[in-house]
Amino acid sequence: MPSILLIEDEPSLGLIVKDSLESRGFSVQLAADGEAGLHLFRQQCPDMVVADVMMPKLDGFSLAEQIRRENAAVPILFLTARSQTADVVRGFELGGNDYLKKPFSMDELVVRIKAQLARQPLAAPAPGGPLAIGRYHFDHPKQKLRLGTHEETLTNREAELLKRLYDQRNQVLERHTVLKELWGDDSFFNGRSLDVFISRLRRCLKDDPQVQIVNIRGIGYKLML
């Protein structure tokens, strides 16, 4: 039974979402603010976090930032009434995996949760050693990117995106394809999320000038080695 940590400061909405998810086969722990949510996260190690953005004590973005310091892989879905592009982009930059605007339908929330949980096996160990990306060594199963003594821990989605770029190295990785595979659809918000993840991977690879992720306008991206 998948375990969900739900963090929502509106008591009635929190209970409604909790009951609805439990009726669909999920195990749900409910917290009423960010601090309580972080405490439960450390105690319970849930399979996924669903968090409101505007919360007392610790807001959803700050919560996600703290969770990402401790866990690079657990999916985080934001619930929020805020829909400005800058807010969406910031959420993804801080490690969020998905974004659902209030008011939302329970069916849509369930679909998005299942989509995120279904992607987690992608990070399972695979045979073979680290991959050479220029001077970097990329350990895909462990989500590690190393250059000399410096090691970077990637999120699950960063690692999956970099692996697809590597598999298609010196060829175009189509934007539509990667959005379908890793995000579930090619909506505007998911497209902005992909742009954020590409920017983050570029920063991770910036110390080897021979490695470049090139934008092929209107088509996709190419990892040049």
C-alpha positions as CSV (number, residue, x, y, z in Angstrom):
1,M,0.0,0.0,0.0
2,P,1.7,3.3,-1.1
3,S,2.2,5.7,1.8
4,I,1.4,9.4,1.3
5,L,2.4,12.3,3.6
6,L,-0.3,15.0,3.1
7,I,0.5,18.4,4.5
8,E,-2.5,20.8,4.4
9,D,-3.3,23.6,6.8
10,E,-7.0,23.8,5.8
11,P,-8.5,21.2,8.3
12,S,-11.6,20.4,6.2
13,L,-9.8,20.0,2.9
14,G,-7.0,18.0,4.6
15,L,-9.6,15.5,6.0
16,I,-11.5,15.3,2.7
17,V,-8.3,14.6,0.7
18,K,-7.1,12.1,3.3
19,D,-10.4,10.1,3.3
20,S,-10.6,10.2,-0.5
21,L,-7.0,8.8,-0.9
22,E,-7.5,6.2,1.7
23,S,-10.7,5.0,0.0
24,R,-8.6,4.5,-3.1
25,G,-6.0,2.3,-1.4
26,F,-3.4,4.7,-0.1
27,S,-2.0,5.0,3.4
28,V,-2.1,8.6,4.4
29,Q,-0.5,10.6,7.2
30,L,-1.9,14.1,7.6
31,A,0.0,17.1,9.0
32,A,-1.5,20.6,9.5
33,D,1.7,22.7,9.0
34,G,5.1,22.5,7.5
35,E,7.0,21.8,10.7
36,A,4.7,18.9,11.7
37,G,5.0,17.7,8.1
38,L,8.8,17.6,8.2
39,H,8.7,15.8,11.6
40,L,6.4,13.1,10.1
41,F,8.5,12.8,7.0
42,R,11.5,12.0,9.1
43,Q,9.5,9.5,11.1
44,Q,7.5,7.8,8.4
45,C,9.7,7.9,5.3
46,P,6.6,8.1,3.0
47,D,6.6,7.0,-0.7
48,M,5.4,10.5,-1.7
49,V,4.7,14.0,-0.3
50,V,1.7,16.1,-1.2
51,A,2.1,19.6,0.3
52,D,0.2,22.9,0.2
53,V,2.5,25.8,-0.6
54,M,1.0,28.5,1.7
55,M,1.3,27.0,5.2
56,P,2.1,28.3,8.7
57,K,5.5,27.7,10.5
58,L,7.2,26.3,7.4
59,D,5.8,26.9,3.9
60,G,5.7,24.3,1.2
61,F,8.7,25.6,-0.8
62,S,10.9,25.7,2.3
63,L,9.7,22.2,3.3
64,A,10.6,20.9,-0.1
65,E,14.1,22.5,0.1
66,Q,14.7,20.8,3.5
67,I,13.4,17.4,2.3
68,R,15.7,17.6,-0.8
69,R,18.7,18.0,1.5
70,E,17.8,14.7,3.1
71,N,16.1,12.7,0.3
72,A,16.8,13.2,-3.4
73,A,14.2,10.8,-4.7
74,V,10.9,11.0,-2.9
75,P,8.3,12.7,-5.2
76,I,6.9,16.0,-4.0
77,L,3.6,17.4,-5.4
78,F,2.5,20.9,-4.5
79,L,-1.1,22.0,-4.0
80,T,-1.6,25.7,-4.3
81,A,-3.9,28.5,-5.4
82,R,-0.9,30.4,-6.7
83,S,-0.5,29.9,-10.5
84,Q,2.0,32.6,-11.5
85,T,4.8,31.2,-13.7
86,A,7.5,32.4,-11.3
87,D,5.9,30.4,-8.5
88,V,5.7,27.3,-10.6
89,V,9.3,27.5,-11.7
90,R,10.5,28.2,-8.2
91,G,8.7,25.1,-6.9
92,F,10.4,22.9,-9.5
93,E,13.8,24.5,-8.9
94,L,13.5,23.6,-5.2
95,G,12.9,19.9,-6.1
96,G,9.2,19.6,-6.7
97,N,8.0,17.0,-9.1
98,D,4.5,18.1,-9.9
99,Y,2.1,21.0,-9.3
100,L,-1.7,21.0,-8.9
101,K,-3.7,24.2,-8.8
102,K,-6.6,24.6,-6.3
103,P,-9.4,23.9,-6.6
104,F,-8.7,20.4,-8.0
105,S,-10.6,17.2,-8.6
106,M,-9.7,14.1,-6.6
107,D,-9.5,12.1,-9.8
108,E,-6.8,14.4,-11.1
109,L,-4.9,14.2,-7.9
110,V,-5.0,10.4,-7.8
111,V,-3.8,10.2,-11.4
112,R,-0.9,12.5,-10.7
113,I,0.1,10.6,-7.6
114,K,0.0,7.3,-9.4
115,A,2.1,8.7,-12.2
116,Q,4.8,9.9,-9.8
117,L,4.8,6.6,-7.9
118,A,5.0,4.6,-11.2
119,R,8.2,6.4,-12.1
120,Q,10.1,5.4,-9.0
121,P,11.3,2.0,-10.2
122,L,13.2,3.8,-12.9
123,A,15.8,4.5,-10.3
124,A,16.3,0.8,-9.4
125,P,19.9,-0.5,-9.7
126,A,21.0,-1.6,-13.2
127,P,24.0,-3.6,-14.3
128,G,27.2,-1.8,-15.4
129,G,29.5,0.7,-13.9
130,P,29.5,4.5,-14.0
131,L,29.0,6.2,-17.4
132,A,31.6,8.6,-18.7
133,I,30.2,12.0,-19.6
134,G,33.3,13.9,-20.6
135,R,35.4,14.1,-17.4
136,Y,32.4,13.3,-15.3
137,H,31.4,9.8,-14.0
138,F,27.7,9.3,-13.8
139,D,26.4,6.5,-11.6
140,H,22.8,6.3,-12.8
141,P,21.4,3.8,-10.3
142,K,22.8,5.7,-7.3
143,Q,21.9,9.1,-8.9
144,K,25.5,10.4,-8.4
145,L,27.5,12.6,-10.7
146,R,31.2,12.9,-9.9
147,L,34.1,15.0,-11.1
148,G,37.4,14.3,-9.3
149,T,36.6,14.4,-5.6
150,H,33.4,16.4,-6.0
151,E,30.2,14.4,-6.0
152,E,26.7,15.7,-6.8
153,T,23.6,13.8,-5.8
154,L,20.9,14.2,-8.4
155,T,17.1,13.9,-7.9
156,N,15.3,10.9,-9.4
157,R,14.1,13.0,-12.3
158,E,17.4,14.7,-12.9
159,A,19.1,11.3,-13.1
160,E,16.5,9.9,-15.5
161,L,16.7,12.9,-17.7
162,L,20.5,12.8,-17.8
163,K,20.4,9.1,-18.6
164,R,18.1,9.7,-21.6
165,L,20.4,12.5,-22.8
166,Y,23.4,10.2,-22.5
167,D,21.6,7.3,-24.3
168,Q,20.9,9.8,-27.2
169,R,24.2,11.6,-26.9
170,N,25.2,13.6,-30.0
171,Q,21.6,13.0,-31.2
172,V,18.4,15.0,-30.5
173,L,16.3,13.9,-27.5
174,E,12.8,15.0,-28.5
175,R,11.1,17.3,-26.0
176,H,7.7,15.7,-26.6
177,T,9.1,12.2,-26.0
178,V,10.8,13.0,-22.7
179,L,7.8,14.9,-21.4
180,K,5.6,11.9,-22.1
181,E,8.0,9.5,-20.5
182,L,9.0,11.4,-17.4
183,W,6.1,13.8,-16.8
184,G,3.2,12.0,-18.3
185,D,2.1,14.7,-20.7
186,D,3.5,17.8,-22.5
187,S,1.4,20.5,-20.9
188,F,2.7,24.0,-20.4
189,F,3.6,23.6,-16.7
190,N,5.5,20.3,-17.4
191,G,7.3,22.0,-20.3
192,R,8.5,24.7,-17.9
193,S,9.5,22.0,-15.4
194,L,11.6,20.3,-18.1
195,D,13.4,23.6,-18.9
196,V,14.2,24.0,-15.2
197,F,15.7,20.5,-15.0
198,I,17.8,21.1,-18.2
199,S,19.1,24.3,-16.6
200,R,20.0,22.4,-13.4
201,L,21.8,19.7,-15.3
202,R,23.8,22.3,-17.2
203,R,24.9,23.8,-13.9
204,C,26.0,20.3,-12.7
205,L,28.0,19.8,-15.9
206,K,29.5,23.3,-16.2
207,D,33.0,22.4,-15.0
208,D,33.8,20.4,-18.2
209,P,33.5,22.8,-21.2
210,Q,33.5,19.9,-23.6
211,V,30.2,18.8,-22.3
212,Q,27.2,20.8,-23.5
213,I,23.4,20.3,-23.5
214,V,22.3,22.2,-26.6
215,N,18.8,23.4,-27.2
216,I,17.5,22.4,-30.6
217,R,14.7,25.0,-30.9
218,G,11.2,23.6,-31.2
219,I,12.5,20.0,-31.2
220,G,14.4,19.1,-28.1
221,Y,17.9,18.8,-26.6
222,K,21.2,17.3,-27.5
223,L,24.0,16.2,-25.2
224,M,27.3,17.0,-27.0
225,L,30.4,15.1,-25.9
